């Protein structure tokens, strides 16, 4: 993102605050230049449960990539 508001890190960085604030969009950028963009369907910002679900989705993507690299 060009506006300098992107966050890179880990869920461990949120230790003191389990309800993150201000996350409006999640963008996954792949090496080939493709992107997937996600916004909350219920609110302007993501809530903790939606982010928990997104973490499961990202874990699935990582597993698919790792499996493809082993073949």
ABEGO torsion letter per residue (X at the ends): XAAGABBBEBAAAAAABABBBGBABBBBBBAAGBBBBBBBAABABBBAAAAAAAAAAAAAAAAAAAAAAAX
